[in-house]
Amino acid sequence: MEKIAVISAILEDPSRTQQDFNNIVSSFKGIIKGRMGIPFVEEQIAVISLIVVGKLDEINSLTGKLGNLPNVMVKTAISKKEL
């Protein structure tokens, strides 16, 4: 069964990590239902939220790959309800 989740990411120094971040997100485009990003240019930080609907393994795989990027902090909230 599928679940809905919110993945929140903070990119410190996004000029170095944003391309890799976007490549990973693109490879999971089938489960991504929404994305919001807010750049803090002066602070050199970007905050990104992803809304995903997928199997738990897919959500965990995406979260793990994003979390392994340097200077990227990731947290995920997953619903208990199955869709």
N, C-alpha and C positions, 0 to 999 in steps of 0.2 A: 504494500500500500504506500501511497505517497503522503508526504507531509508538507506543510508550508513552513517556511523559515525566513528569518531576517538575518542577513550577514552584514555586520558593520566592520568597516576597515578604516584605519588611520594610516595614511602614508606619510611618513616623515621623509622629507626631501623627495617629493614626487617626481622631480625631473629625472631621477635615476631609476625609479621603480615603476613608474606609471606604464611604460610600454609593456613590461613583463606582466604586470597586473592585468592590463587590458587583453593581452594574448590569452591568459588563463581564462578570464571571464568569457572571451569569445568562444573558447573551446567547450564551454558549458552553456551555450546560448539556448539549448533546448529546454533547460529547466529555469532559466531566468525570466521572470515576469515583469520586473521593474528595476530601475536603477536611478539613484539620485546621487550626485556628487557635488560637493561644495569645496572649491579651492580657497585656501587662505594664503594668498600669494605672498604677503609680507612675512608671514610666519613660516613659509615654505612647508606647509602641511596641506594635505587634502583629506577630506572625510567623505567616505563613500558608503552608501547603503544599498544592498541588493535584496530584492524579494525573490525567493526561489520556491518552486513547487517540484518535488521530486522524491525519489526513494532516499532513504536515510544514507545509504552508501554513497550515492551521488552527492548529496549535500556535504557529507563529511569529507569526501574527496576534494571537492571545490574548496572548502574551508582549509583543509590541510595544505593544499598547494599554495593558496594565497598566504597562509601563515608562515610558510617556509621562505617567503621572499624577504630579503634584508630590509630592515626599517619599515616593516609592515606589521601592524598589530591588528588581530582579527578576533572578533567575538561573534558567536552565533546563538540565536534564540530559536528553538524548534518547537512547534506546537505539539501538544500531546495527542490531539485529535488527528485521526487518519482521514485522508480525503478519498 
